[in-house]
Amino acid sequence: MNINLPLETQRLILRDLTKSDWQGVHNYASDPEVVRYLPFGPNTEEDTKSFLQKEIKAQRQQLRQHFTLAMTLKDDKQFIGTCRISITNPEKLEGDIGYCIGKEFWGQGYATEAARKLLNFGFQQLNLHRIFATSDPKNTLSMRILVKIGMRQEGYLREYEWVKGEWRDSLLYAILEREWIQMQIRDVE
């Protein structure tokens, strides 16, 4: 598997996390509004340091299957959040994606742009067959992003995760490689 990082979009650079990203990660991960629907947070400083250590260690794996990438603005290199893609089942060529950005960057299309690039990376570089994502049913903004990038809702997982002291439902979205290819063809035409 030949991996080419960083990834670039029209407005973003998606690159491996570094220790110097600590403050940027902590800014969004410690914000209760940003992490409201996520299984982590609000982070303490120790939580954020532990997360970064784990992610940087994962970058050194010989058969890397997990990519958490810093989202930075192309113009000024400002850190705005993270996005990730993980190979969840190598035999089935399946992976999942996720994203989280600081609320001052919400509503500007950055998460959609990053998520599209993750699909491209997953299908072209990781050779995946299927990519999925899950979303809390109350997180309408995230669900809108998943639909925009071509994913379809495949399921409603009742009481799927124990999060912040309660069982939470989760919606399952996915896209197949052939569907993604068809989208690329339509975009060219």
Backbone bond lengths (Angstrom), bond angles and torsions (degrees), N, CA, C in turn:
res aa  C-N    CA-C-N  psi(-1)  N-CA   C-N-CA  omega(-1)  CA-C   N-CA-C  phi
1 M - - - 1.443 - - 1.529 108.34 -
2 N 1.326 115.56 121.33 1.459 121.34 -179.55 1.525 109.22 -99.40
3 I 1.326 116.72 110.25 1.461 122.21 -175.38 1.523 109.55 -102.98
4 N 1.330 115.65 125.08 1.460 121.22 177.34 1.522 109.87 -113.96
5 L 1.329 115.75 107.59 1.454 122.71 175.80 1.511 107.76 -122.65
6 P 1.293 120.36 152.15 1.453 128.60 2.48 1.526 112.37 -75.50
7 L 1.340 114.35 168.08 1.455 121.91 175.63 1.527 107.28 -102.45
8 E 1.323 116.10 145.26 1.461 119.48 179.16 1.511 110.79 -125.19
9 T 1.322 115.57 142.79 1.457 122.81 172.06 1.528 106.22 -119.81
10 Q 1.293 116.13 -172.48 1.461 119.65 179.42 1.531 111.79 -58.51
11 R 1.350 116.27 -40.38 1.473 119.55 -174.41 1.521 114.82 -119.58
12 L 1.347 117.12 -6.00 1.461 120.16 -171.38 1.525 112.71 -126.24
13 I 1.321 114.37 155.98 1.459 122.53 165.83 1.525 105.55 -119.65
14 L 1.319 116.61 126.95 1.461 123.37 177.13 1.522 106.64 -108.14
15 R 1.325 116.88 113.86 1.465 121.51 -173.50 1.522 109.81 -134.28
16 D 1.332 115.08 164.67 1.459 119.64 175.49 1.525 110.41 -58.43
17 L 1.325 115.19 144.87 1.457 121.24 175.66 1.525 110.35 -68.59
18 T 1.322 115.92 149.86 1.461 122.36 174.56 1.533 107.97 -129.49
19 K 1.324 116.33 166.22 1.471 120.47 177.86 1.522 111.53 -57.91
20 S 1.326 116.56 -32.01 1.471 119.94 -177.86 1.534 112.41 -69.90
21 D 1.334 118.27 -7.99 1.468 122.10 177.15 1.525 112.41 -83.75
22 W 1.325 116.68 0.15 1.459 120.79 -173.94 1.528 112.68 -51.43
23 Q 1.320 117.93 -51.36 1.465 120.45 -175.82 1.525 111.17 -64.11
24 G 1.327 117.32 -40.96 1.462 120.70 178.40 1.516 112.10 -62.08
25 V 1.323 117.08 -44.28 1.461 121.14 177.65 1.525 109.38 -63.51
26 H 1.322 115.73 -45.78 1.465 119.05 -176.75 1.530 111.63 -64.37
27 N 1.322 117.37 -34.10 1.470 120.34 179.63 1.522 111.45 -57.40
28 Y 1.348 117.99 -45.29 1.468 118.07 -179.79 1.527 111.72 -84.66
29 A 1.322 117.82 -36.80 1.473 121.06 -174.20 1.528 112.69 -72.19
30 S 1.317 117.65 -17.33 1.469 120.73 178.97 1.534 111.60 -98.51
31 D 1.315 116.84 -0.75 1.471 121.51 -178.39 1.529 109.62 -89.46
32 P 1.336 118.10 112.77 1.471 120.41 -177.33 1.530 113.92 -55.94
33 E 1.328 117.13 -34.49 1.466 119.79 -179.65 1.534 111.66 -69.17
34 V 1.325 117.20 -38.84 1.468 121.59 -179.51 1.524 110.93 -67.60
35 V 1.332 117.81 -40.64 1.474 120.91 -174.09 1.528 113.15 -97.02
36 R 1.313 117.03 9.92 1.467 122.07 -176.12 1.528 113.27 -49.55
37 Y 1.333 118.50 -41.50 1.467 121.54 -176.46 1.531 112.84 -100.85
38 L 1.312 117.59 3.50 1.464 121.42 -175.12 1.528 111.21 -97.31
39 P 1.337 117.63 156.83 1.466 120.10 -176.88 1.527 113.71 -75.09
40 F 1.327 118.36 -6.99 1.465 121.19 179.86 1.527 109.74 -118.34
41 G 1.322 113.76 168.34 1.440 121.44 170.73 1.512 114.55 80.17
42 P 1.314 115.44 176.35 1.462 125.83 -4.83 1.532 110.46 -60.88
43 N 1.321 115.20 135.39 1.460 121.81 -175.36 1.522 112.82 -75.14
44 T 1.326 113.65 144.50 1.459 120.34 163.92 1.525 106.38 -84.30
45 E 1.322 117.04 169.57 1.471 119.37 176.74 1.528 110.12 -59.43
46 E 1.324 116.19 -39.01 1.474 120.53 179.28 1.531 111.80 -64.01
47 D 1.343 116.78 -40.88 1.473 120.90 176.95 1.528 110.57 -57.90
48 T 1.324 116.33 -45.97 1.466 120.76 -177.61 1.522 110.78 -65.93
49 K 1.327 117.22 -42.07 1.472 120.52 178.77 1.525 110.36 -62.78
50 S 1.314 116.87 -41.74 1.463 121.69 178.85 1.536 110.89 -63.96
51 F 1.325 117.11 -44.01 1.461 122.19 177.52 1.532 110.40 -58.14
52 L 1.328 116.91 -48.61 1.468 120.38 -178.55 1.525 111.38 -62.56
53 Q 1.326 117.41 -42.54 1.469 120.73 178.63 1.528 110.59 -58.94
54 K 1.326 116.15 -45.18 1.466 121.46 -179.38 1.532 110.55 -62.93
55 E 1.318 117.09 -43.95 1.463 121.05 -177.60 1.530 111.67 -68.75
56 I 1.315 117.14 -39.85 1.468 120.40 179.16 1.528 110.04 -67.90
57 K 1.322 117.33 -37.73 1.471 121.14 175.87 1.535 110.40 -62.53
58 A 1.324 117.73 -40.50 1.474 121.69 -179.79 1.528 111.75 -62.51
59 Q 1.327 117.42 -27.32 1.471 121.15 179.68 1.525 111.85 -64.63
60 R 1.315 116.78 -24.43 1.468 121.05 -175.64 1.527 113.80 -91.37
61 Q 1.315 117.81 -1.73 1.466 120.22 179.69 1.528 109.90 -63.84
62 Q 1.329 114.88 138.60 1.458 119.60 -177.25 1.535 111.47 -64.13
63 L 1.325 117.39 -47.08 1.457 121.50 175.48 1.523 107.42 -104.40
64 R 1.298 114.95 77.12 1.463 120.97 -173.32 1.528 111.14 -65.78
65 Q 1.341 114.79 129.08 1.462 120.27 -179.80 1.521 112.18 -125.49
66 H 1.313 117.27 3.60 1.461 121.37 -176.89 1.522 108.85 -136.74
67 F 1.324 115.81 126.36 1.457 121.60 -177.26 1.531 109.08 -130.10
68 T 1.319 116.88 100.84 1.458 120.30 170.31 1.516 105.83 -99.92
69 L 1.320 115.64 121.41 1.457 121.49 -171.78 1.526 111.22 -117.80
70 A 1.327 115.01 139.69 1.454 121.02 173.25 1.520 107.75 -71.57
71 M 1.333 116.30 135.86 1.469 122.07 172.53 1.514 106.71 -98.44
72 T 1.333 116.67 117.59 1.456 120.25 177.67 1.519 109.30 -126.01
73 L 1.326 115.31 148.80 1.458 120.21 176.91 1.519 108.72 -71.77
74 K 1.321 115.97 135.80 1.456 121.31 -177.95 1.533 111.22 -63.04
75 D 1.326 116.24 -40.83 1.469 120.49 -174.64 1.521 113.46 -62.33
76 D 1.348 116.51 -51.34 1.468 118.82 -172.73 1.536 113.61 -122.51
77 K 1.334 116.96 7.30 1.479 123.03 177.72 1.527 112.96 65.43
78 Q 1.332 117.80 15.65 1.463 121.29 -179.69 1.523 110.29 -65.73
79 F 1.324 116.22 132.09 1.462 123.60 177.97 1.522 108.14 -75.20
80 I 1.360 117.01 125.90 1.466 119.32 -179.22 1.529 113.38 -119.62
81 G 1.340 117.41 -14.20 1.457 120.17 -179.65 1.516 111.33 165.64
82 T 1.323 114.80 -165.63 1.464 120.21 177.51 1.523 109.47 -132.46
83 C 1.316 114.09 158.48 1.459 120.68 171.79 1.523 105.83 -140.12
84 R 1.320 116.09 159.55 1.465 117.21 -178.26 1.516 110.85 -148.88
85 I 1.326 112.76 154.00 1.459 121.43 170.19 1.522 106.47 -137.15
86 S 1.317 115.79 135.68 1.463 121.51 179.67 1.512 109.19 -130.05
87 I 1.318 115.92 140.02 1.460 120.35 170.88 1.522 105.59 -81.15
88 T 1.316 116.54 111.26 1.462 120.89 -174.90 1.522 111.87 -91.44
89 N 1.334 116.99 -25.98 1.458 121.40 -179.92 1.523 108.80 -148.26
90 P 1.353 117.45 95.49 1.471 120.49 -176.59 1.531 113.34 -61.04
91 E 1.341 117.72 -34.45 1.473 120.35 -178.72 1.528 111.22 -67.62
92 K 1.321 116.32 -37.47 1.467 120.65 -179.79 1.528 112.28 -91.37
93 L 1.347 116.63 2.24 1.463 122.17 -178.48 1.534 110.57 52.58
94 E 1.333 114.89 50.12 1.450 121.35 -175.56 1.526 110.42 -118.42
95 G 1.328 115.49 142.13 1.450 120.65 177.38 1.501 110.81 -142.08
96 D 1.337 115.42 170.44 1.459 119.49 175.52 1.512 110.28 -133.83
97 I 1.331 115.73 157.43 1.454 121.65 -178.79 1.523 110.30 -124.57
98 G 1.330 114.86 161.30 1.448 122.36 174.41 1.517 109.31 -160.68
99 Y 1.324 116.52 166.38 1.455 121.38 -177.82 1.525 108.81 -158.76
100 C 1.322 115.28 153.75 1.461 120.95 177.32 1.521 107.62 -156.80
101 I 1.340 116.28 126.38 1.462 118.89 179.45 1.527 109.99 -130.85
102 G 1.321 114.26 157.09 1.455 120.24 177.72 1.519 111.09 -61.23
103 K 1.334 116.88 144.43 1.474 119.83 -172.22 1.522 113.16 -64.59
104 E 1.333 118.65 -22.65 1.469 119.13 177.45 1.536 112.02 -68.30
105 F 1.347 116.22 -11.11 1.462 120.89 179.07 1.530 112.72 -108.26
106 W 1.317 117.12 3.92 1.464 121.13 178.97 1.526 110.20 -66.54
107 G 1.325 115.16 151.76 1.458 121.06 172.62 1.519 114.94 75.36
108 Q 1.328 117.95 13.51 1.463 121.24 -178.56 1.529 112.36 -113.94
109 G 1.337 116.60 4.78 1.462 120.51 176.66 1.519 115.24 84.97
110 Y 1.320 118.30 3.81 1.471 120.29 -177.90 1.527 112.51 -66.69
111 A 1.331 116.73 -43.45 1.473 118.98 -179.63 1.526 110.40 -64.55
112 T 1.323 117.75 -39.39 1.470 121.32 177.55 1.524 110.11 -62.52
113 E 1.311 116.65 -44.82 1.469 122.15 -179.85 1.531 110.82 -61.28
114 A 1.331 116.46 -44.82 1.463 120.90 179.52 1.525 110.83 -67.06
115 A 1.335 117.65 -43.23 1.467 121.14 -179.08 1.530 111.21 -62.69
116 R 1.333 117.08 -40.73 1.480 120.17 175.88 1.529 110.87 -59.48
117 K 1.321 115.50 -42.52 1.469 119.69 -179.36 1.527 110.51 -66.90
118 L 1.335 117.63 -34.76 1.465 120.22 176.88 1.529 110.49 -63.72
119 L 1.337 117.65 -39.94 1.470 120.19 176.64 1.519 109.86 -61.64
120 N 1.316 116.08 -46.41 1.461 121.01 178.71 1.532 110.54 -57.27
121 F 1.317 116.91 -47.43 1.461 122.84 178.93 1.534 110.99 -61.71
122 G 1.330 115.58 -44.80 1.461 120.30 -178.42 1.522 113.20 -63.68
123 F 1.317 116.73 -42.80 1.460 119.43 -178.38 1.527 112.20 -81.21
124 Q 1.326 118.37 -38.49 1.461 120.25 -175.99 1.526 114.03 -85.30
125 Q 1.331 117.18 -42.64 1.462 118.48 -175.74 1.526 113.50 -97.66
126 L 1.337 117.39 -36.56 1.458 119.81 -179.38 1.526 112.16 -91.01
127 N 1.331 116.77 -6.94 1.476 123.15 178.26 1.526 113.03 56.53
128 L 1.310 115.77 42.06 1.457 120.08 179.58 1.537 110.83 -79.90
129 H 1.315 115.81 155.41 1.473 122.90 176.69 1.526 110.82 -97.75
130 R 1.338 116.30 -33.54 1.469 121.47 -174.73 1.526 108.70 -144.48
131 I 1.323 115.54 135.61 1.462 120.88 176.89 1.525 107.41 -126.09
132 F 1.325 115.46 133.00 1.461 119.48 -179.00 1.525 110.48 -125.67
133 A 1.316 114.75 168.29 1.463 122.53 174.77 1.518 107.07 -149.57
134 T 1.314 115.83 153.94 1.462 119.98 175.10 1.519 108.29 -119.87
135 S 1.323 114.86 154.42 1.454 120.31 -179.62 1.520 109.51 -147.82
136 D 1.313 115.50 141.68 1.456 120.33 171.97 1.533 107.07 -62.97
137 P 1.333 118.67 134.05 1.463 120.93 -179.19 1.538 114.43 -58.28
138 K 1.327 116.77 -20.28 1.472 119.98 178.39 1.530 111.99 -84.60
139 N 1.327 117.09 -12.04 1.462 121.35 -176.58 1.532 110.04 -88.48
140 T 1.314 115.82 73.40 1.473 121.04 -174.73 1.530 112.45 -63.69
141 L 1.319 118.11 -32.16 1.464 119.81 179.44 1.524 111.17 -64.47
142 S 1.318 116.97 -43.50 1.458 120.67 179.64 1.524 110.78 -66.56
143 M 1.320 116.93 -40.95 1.473 119.95 179.29 1.525 110.30 -62.47
144 R 1.325 117.26 -38.87 1.464 121.00 178.09 1.536 110.94 -61.05
145 I 1.324 116.60 -40.30 1.464 121.05 178.27 1.525 110.34 -62.35
146 L 1.330 116.84 -46.03 1.462 120.79 -178.28 1.527 111.40 -61.00
147 V 1.320 117.07 -39.77 1.467 120.64 177.76 1.529 110.15 -68.15
148 K 1.329 117.49 -41.41 1.473 121.74 179.94 1.518 112.12 -58.58
149 I 1.330 116.71 -35.75 1.474 119.58 -177.47 1.525 112.34 -87.12
150 G 1.340 116.91 5.83 1.456 120.50 173.18 1.511 116.33 99.83
151 M 1.307 117.68 4.58 1.465 119.73 179.33 1.528 109.79 -79.79
152 R 1.319 115.05 153.08 1.470 121.59 177.37 1.513 109.29 -117.49
153 Q 1.323 115.14 145.73 1.454 118.45 175.07 1.524 108.33 -71.32
154 E 1.331 115.59 126.41 1.470 121.11 -179.46 1.518 112.25 -108.85
155 G 1.305 116.69 -20.16 1.454 116.85 -176.41 1.507 113.55 -168.29
156 Y 1.321 113.52 163.26 1.458 122.56 175.41 1.523 105.38 -121.86
157 L 1.316 115.95 110.71 1.457 121.70 -175.82 1.522 109.19 -96.09
158 R 1.321 115.71 106.50 1.460 120.77 -176.08 1.524 111.34 -75.31
159 E 1.342 114.88 135.10 1.464 121.84 179.64 1.524 111.25 41.40
160 Y 1.296 114.90 54.26 1.462 123.67 -172.67 1.525 114.00 -78.39
161 E 1.333 116.26 -35.89 1.466 119.75 -176.20 1.523 111.08 -133.92
162 W 1.319 114.66 144.38 1.462 121.05 172.01 1.523 105.93 -89.90
163 V 1.328 116.55 108.16 1.460 121.44 -174.70 1.516 109.46 -129.19
164 K 1.319 115.08 123.80 1.469 121.72 174.32 1.521 112.15 49.98
165 G 1.323 115.29 45.14 1.454 121.01 173.47 1.510 116.81 84.18
166 E 1.324 117.80 13.87 1.467 119.83 178.13 1.530 110.73 -151.61
167 W 1.327 115.44 154.77 1.457 120.52 173.55 1.522 107.99 -78.25
168 R 1.327 115.63 132.41 1.463 120.16 -179.37 1.520 110.53 -123.26
169 D 1.319 114.13 141.77 1.461 121.06 173.72 1.526 108.87 -74.79
170 S 1.322 115.93 162.82 1.450 121.02 177.57 1.521 109.29 -145.83
171 L 1.318 116.53 140.83 1.457 121.92 174.28 1.518 108.50 -96.53
172 L 1.321 116.10 139.00 1.455 122.45 179.85 1.523 109.17 -106.45
173 Y 1.326 115.73 124.42 1.465 123.20 176.35 1.515 108.13 -119.17
174 A 1.350 117.30 150.25 1.462 119.62 178.49 1.521 110.20 -156.43
175 I 1.332 113.70 162.60 1.457 122.54 173.74 1.522 107.83 -142.77
176 L 1.325 116.12 140.94 1.464 122.43 176.88 1.518 109.46 -94.59
177 E 1.326 115.76 156.21 1.459 119.94 179.92 1.524 111.22 -56.10
178 R 1.340 117.97 -43.87 1.469 119.90 -177.63 1.524 111.64 -64.38
179 E 1.330 117.61 -33.10 1.466 120.70 176.43 1.525 110.79 -68.64
180 W 1.327 115.61 -39.42 1.454 120.88 178.13 1.530 110.34 -64.90
181 I 1.343 117.01 -42.12 1.474 120.94 177.79 1.528 109.98 -60.51
182 Q 1.331 116.77 -43.95 1.470 120.79 178.59 1.521 110.81 -60.15
183 M 1.312 117.78 -38.96 1.460 121.13 177.62 1.530 111.18 -63.72
184 Q 1.336 116.41 -38.41 1.475 120.55 -179.95 1.522 109.56 -66.03
185 I 1.329 116.10 -40.51 1.471 121.05 179.92 1.538 109.34 -64.06
186 R 1.333 116.15 -45.72 1.477 120.01 179.70 1.520 111.55 -61.90
187 D 1.337 116.93 -37.80 1.461 120.37 -179.43 1.522 111.87 -66.83
188 V 1.334 117.52 -29.48 1.467 122.11 -179.81 1.525 110.60 -77.41
189 E 1.329 115.99 -35.43 1.472 120.11 -175.06 1.503 113.63 -69.06
